[in-house]
């Protein structure tokens, strides 16, 4: 398992295992909304309905691909997009007891 979202990014903060706080999740989702929602206003203002449909289709395809092929194998269990099977999570926690403690999981 590997987290593709953080691959190659400079680590600016100290590692903190465990679930995200509500504020962290809100900031994460707000960031996605801003980045992916920004072009929508221009499509509406310019009445570019075909491009709007293409853009929405592309965004949906992107997130479906992300969830299917990347987020289903990611070790970042705190991420709201993570969809790793519970069996794989339990196996990971069994092999990493310190992280299991941070998540309050029984090993």
C-alpha positions as CSV (number, residue, x, y, z in Angstrom):
1,X,0.0,0.0,0.0
2,X,1.2,3.5,-0.8
3,X,-0.3,7.0,-0.7
4,X,-0.1,8.6,-4.1
5,X,-1.4,11.9,-3.0
6,X,1.7,12.6,-0.9
7,X,4.2,11.2,-3.2
8,X,7.1,13.6,-3.8
9,X,5.8,16.3,-1.6
10,X,8.1,18.0,0.9
11,X,7.2,17.0,4.4
12,X,6.7,20.3,6.2
13,X,4.9,19.0,9.3
14,X,5.8,16.3,11.8
15,X,4.1,13.0,11.2
16,X,1.0,12.5,13.4
17,X,-0.6,9.1,13.0
18,X,-4.3,8.9,13.7
19,X,-7.5,10.1,12.3
20,X,-8.0,13.6,10.9
21,X,-9.8,16.2,13.1
22,X,-13.0,17.7,11.9
23,X,-11.2,20.9,11.0
24,X,-8.6,19.0,9.0
25,X,-11.3,17.2,7.0
26,X,-13.2,20.5,6.5
27,X,-10.1,22.2,5.1
28,X,-9.3,19.2,2.9
29,X,-12.8,19.2,1.4
30,X,-13.0,23.0,1.1
31,X,-9.7,22.9,-0.8
32,X,-11.1,20.3,-3.2
33,X,-14.2,22.4,-3.7
34,X,-12.2,25.5,-4.5
35,X,-9.9,23.8,-6.9
36,X,-12.4,21.7,-8.7
37,X,-15.3,24.2,-8.5
38,X,-13.4,27.3,-9.6
39,X,-13.9,26.6,-13.4
40,X,-17.6,26.1,-13.0
41,X,-18.3,29.8,-12.6
42,X,-16.6,30.5,-15.9
43,X,-18.6,27.9,-17.7
44,X,-21.9,29.3,-16.3
45,X,-21.0,32.9,-17.0
46,X,-19.9,32.1,-20.6
47,X,-22.8,29.8,-21.2
48,X,-20.4,27.1,-22.2
49,X,-22.8,24.2,-21.6
50,X,-20.9,21.6,-23.7
51,X,-17.6,22.4,-21.9
52,X,-19.4,22.3,-18.6
53,X,-20.7,18.8,-19.3
54,X,-17.2,17.7,-20.5
55,X,-15.6,19.2,-17.4
56,X,-18.1,17.5,-15.0
57,X,-17.7,14.2,-16.8
58,X,-13.9,14.5,-16.5
59,X,-14.0,15.4,-12.8
60,X,-16.4,12.4,-12.2
61,X,-14.1,10.1,-14.2
62,X,-11.0,11.4,-12.3
63,X,-12.5,10.7,-8.9
64,X,-13.9,7.3,-9.9
65,X,-10.4,6.4,-11.2
66,X,-8.8,7.8,-8.0
67,X,-11.1,5.8,-5.7
68,X,-10.9,2.6,-7.7
69,X,-7.2,2.4,-8.4
70,X,-5.4,4.6,-5.9
71,X,-7.4,5.3,-2.8
72,X,-8.4,1.6,-2.5
73,X,-4.7,0.8,-1.9
74,X,-3.6,3.9,0.2
75,X,-2.1,3.7,3.6
76,X,-3.4,7.1,4.6
77,X,-6.4,5.9,6.4
78,X,-7.2,9.5,7.7
79,X,-7.9,10.7,4.2
80,X,-11.6,11.2,3.5
81,X,-11.2,9.6,0.0
82,X,-9.6,6.4,1.5
83,X,-11.6,3.3,0.7
84,X,-9.2,0.5,1.8
85,X,-11.0,-2.7,2.8
86,X,-11.4,-3.2,6.6
87,X,-9.5,-6.5,6.3
88,X,-6.5,-4.8,4.9
89,X,-6.7,-2.1,7.5
90,X,-6.7,-4.6,10.3
91,X,-3.7,-6.4,8.8
92,X,-1.9,-3.1,8.5
93,X,-2.6,-2.3,12.1
94,X,-1.5,-5.7,13.2
95,X,1.9,-5.1,11.5
96,X,2.1,-1.5,12.9
97,X,1.0,-1.5,16.5
98,X,2.1,2.1,17.2
99,X,-0.2,3.4,14.5
100,X,-3.0,1.1,15.7
101,X,-2.6,2.7,19.2
102,X,-3.0,6.2,17.6
103,X,-6.2,5.0,15.9
104,X,-7.4,3.3,19.1
105,X,-7.6,0.0,17.2
106,X,-7.3,-3.4,18.8
107,X,-4.5,-5.4,17.4
